[in-house]
Amino acid sequence: MSQAGKFDRQISIERKQVTLDPVYGTELVTWIPLVAEAGSPTVAVRFWAEVQDALPSKAEAVTQGLTVARNQTRIRMRWRDDIDSSMRVTVHGDSDVLYQIVGGPADIDGRKSQIEMVLEKYSS
């Protein structure tokens, strides 16, 4: 049975590009689309995905005696082998939300048809 109907949200994925400042020698970090549409300016290709927030009770941790909720989100999408945990994901909607990948991506069915990633809201 096809899962395509569940892919009802659009996401874009960016990878980190690090260069050195020619004057000071410090690292300059820029984010570039994993896949860009042809033309200028650069526009990230959007992928269809299933986006689901994790229940807060499953994403809590006890840190120094305090319970801390980590507000995680799970994303499933069609198989890609060029995504890793150093990248970040934007979930597009009424307002775009930026996330960092904290788990995965993992092959969820063993047949390289879908991947799943766990995300948290991005913090620099």
C-alpha positions as a Markdown table, in Angstrom:
| # | Residue | x | y | z |
|---|---|---|---|---|
| 1 | Met | 0.0 | 0.0 | 0.0 |
| 2 | Ser | 1.4 | 3.4 | -1.0 |
| 3 | Gln | 2.3 | 6.0 | 1.7 |
| 4 | Ala | 2.3 | 8.9 | -0.8 |
| 5 | Gly | -0.9 | 10.4 | 0.6 |
| 6 | Lys | 0.9 | 11.0 | 3.9 |
| 7 | Phe | 3.5 | 13.2 | 2.3 |
| 8 | Asp | 1.5 | 16.3 | 2.7 |
| 9 | Arg | 4.0 | 18.9 | 3.8 |
| 10 | Gln | 6.9 | 20.5 | 2.0 |
| 11 | Ile | 10.4 | 20.7 | 3.3 |
| 12 | Ser | 13.8 | 21.9 | 2.1 |
| 13 | Ile | 17.2 | 20.7 | 3.2 |
| 14 | Glu | 20.4 | 22.7 | 3.5 |
| 15 | Arg | 24.0 | 21.6 | 4.0 |
| 16 | Lys | 26.7 | 23.6 | 5.8 |
| 17 | Gln | 29.5 | 25.1 | 3.8 |
| 18 | Val | 32.5 | 26.4 | 5.7 |
| 19 | Thr | 35.0 | 28.8 | 4.2 |
| 20 | Leu | 37.8 | 30.8 | 5.8 |
| 21 | Asp | 37.6 | 34.6 | 6.0 |
| 22 | Pro | 40.5 | 35.8 | 3.9 |
| 23 | Val | 41.4 | 38.6 | 6.3 |
| 24 | Tyr | 41.0 | 37.1 | 9.8 |
| 25 | Gly | 41.2 | 33.4 | 9.0 |
| 26 | Thr | 38.0 | 32.7 | 11.0 |
| 27 | Glu | 35.4 | 30.2 | 9.7 |
| 28 | Leu | 32.5 | 31.6 | 7.8 |
| 29 | Val | 29.4 | 29.3 | 7.8 |
| 30 | Thr | 26.9 | 29.5 | 5.0 |
| 31 | Trp | 23.9 | 27.2 | 4.4 |
| 32 | Ile | 23.3 | 26.1 | 0.8 |
| 33 | Pro | 20.5 | 24.0 | -0.6 |
| 34 | Leu | 21.1 | 20.3 | -0.8 |
| 35 | Val | 19.3 | 20.5 | -4.2 |
| 36 | Ala | 18.8 | 23.9 | -6.0 |
| 37 | Glu | 16.5 | 24.8 | -8.8 |
| 38 | Ala | 18.2 | 26.0 | -11.9 |
| 39 | Gly | 18.6 | 29.8 | -12.3 |
| 40 | Ser | 19.5 | 32.7 | -10.2 |
| 41 | Pro | 19.0 | 33.5 | -7.3 |
| 42 | Thr | 19.5 | 30.1 | -5.8 |
| 43 | Val | 16.2 | 28.5 | -4.6 |
| 44 | Ala | 16.1 | 25.3 | -2.7 |
| 45 | Val | 14.1 | 22.4 | -4.1 |
| 46 | Arg | 11.2 | 21.4 | -1.9 |
| 47 | Phe | 10.5 | 17.8 | -1.1 |
| 48 | Trp | 7.2 | 16.3 | 0.0 |
| 49 | Ala | 7.3 | 14.7 | 3.5 |
| 50 | Glu | 5.2 | 13.5 | 6.4 |
| 51 | Val | 5.9 | 15.8 | 9.4 |
| 52 | Gln | 4.7 | 14.7 | 12.9 |
| 53 | Asp | 5.5 | 16.2 | 16.3 |
| 54 | Ala | 6.6 | 13.7 | 19.0 |
| 55 | Leu | 4.5 | 13.5 | 22.1 |
| 56 | Pro | 6.1 | 15.6 | 24.8 |
| 57 | Ser | 6.1 | 12.7 | 27.3 |
| 58 | Lys | 8.4 | 10.8 | 25.0 |
| 59 | Ala | 10.8 | 13.7 | 24.5 |
| 60 | Glu | 11.5 | 14.6 | 28.1 |
| 61 | Ala | 14.8 | 14.3 | 29.9 |
| 62 | Val | 15.9 | 14.9 | 33.4 |
| 63 | Thr | 18.9 | 17.2 | 33.6 |
| 64 | Gln | 20.3 | 18.1 | 37.0 |
| 65 | Gly | 17.0 | 17.3 | 38.7 |
| 66 | Leu | 14.9 | 19.3 | 36.2 |
| 67 | Thr | 12.6 | 17.8 | 33.6 |
| 68 | Val | 13.3 | 19.3 | 30.2 |
| 69 | Ala | 11.1 | 18.9 | 27.2 |
| 70 | Arg | 12.9 | 18.7 | 23.9 |
| 71 | Asn | 10.0 | 19.2 | 21.4 |
| 72 | Gln | 11.1 | 16.8 | 18.7 |
| 73 | Thr | 9.6 | 16.3 | 15.3 |
| 74 | Arg | 9.7 | 13.2 | 13.1 |
| 75 | Ile | 9.9 | 13.5 | 9.3 |
| 76 | Arg | 9.5 | 10.7 | 6.8 |
| 77 | Met | 10.2 | 11.2 | 3.1 |
| 78 | Arg | 11.2 | 9.3 | 0.0 |
| 79 | Trp | 14.6 | 7.7 | 0.0 |
| 80 | Arg | 17.7 | 9.8 | -0.5 |
| 81 | Asp | 21.2 | 8.8 | 0.2 |
| 82 | Asp | 22.7 | 12.3 | 0.3 |
| 83 | Ile | 21.3 | 13.5 | 3.6 |
| 84 | Asp | 23.2 | 13.3 | 6.9 |
| 85 | Ser | 22.9 | 14.7 | 10.5 |
| 86 | Ser | 25.1 | 17.8 | 9.8 |
| 87 | Met | 22.3 | 19.3 | 7.7 |
| 88 | Arg | 19.2 | 21.3 | 8.6 |
| 89 | Val | 15.6 | 21.2 | 7.5 |
| 90 | Thr | 13.0 | 23.9 | 6.9 |
| 91 | Val | 9.4 | 22.8 | 7.2 |
| 92 | His | 7.3 | 25.1 | 5.1 |
| 93 | Gly | 3.8 | 26.2 | 6.0 |
| 94 | Asp | 2.0 | 29.3 | 7.2 |
| 95 | Ser | 5.3 | 30.2 | 8.9 |
| 96 | Asp | 8.6 | 28.3 | 8.0 |
| 97 | Val | 10.2 | 26.5 | 10.9 |
| 98 | Leu | 13.9 | 25.6 | 10.9 |
| 99 | Tyr | 15.1 | 22.4 | 12.5 |
| 100 | Gln | 18.4 | 20.6 | 13.0 |
| 101 | Ile | 18.7 | 16.8 | 12.4 |
| 102 | Val | 19.3 | 15.0 | 15.7 |
| 103 | Gly | 18.6 | 11.4 | 14.7 |
| 104 | Gly | 18.9 | 9.6 | 11.5 |
| 105 | Pro | 18.3 | 9.5 | 8.6 |
| 106 | Ala | 17.4 | 5.9 | 8.8 |
| 107 | Asp | 16.0 | 3.5 | 6.3 |
| 108 | Ile | 12.6 | 2.6 | 7.8 |
| 109 | Asp | 11.6 | -0.4 | 5.7 |
| 110 | Gly | 14.9 | -1.9 | 4.7 |
| 111 | Arg | 14.2 | -1.5 | 1.0 |
| 112 | Lys | 15.5 | 2.1 | 0.5 |
| 113 | Ser | 12.1 | 3.5 | -0.3 |
| 114 | Gln | 11.7 | 5.9 | 2.7 |
| 115 | Ile | 13.9 | 7.5 | 5.3 |
| 116 | Glu | 13.0 | 8.9 | 8.7 |
| 117 | Met | 14.7 | 11.7 | 10.6 |
| 118 | Val | 14.2 | 13.1 | 14.1 |
| 119 | Leu | 14.5 | 16.9 | 14.3 |
| 120 | Glu | 14.6 | 19.6 | 17.0 |
| 121 | Lys | 14.0 | 23.3 | 16.5 |
| 122 | Tyr | 17.3 | 24.8 | 15.2 |
| 123 | Ser | 19.6 | 26.6 | 17.6 |
| 124 | Ser | 22.9 | 28.1 | 16.5 |
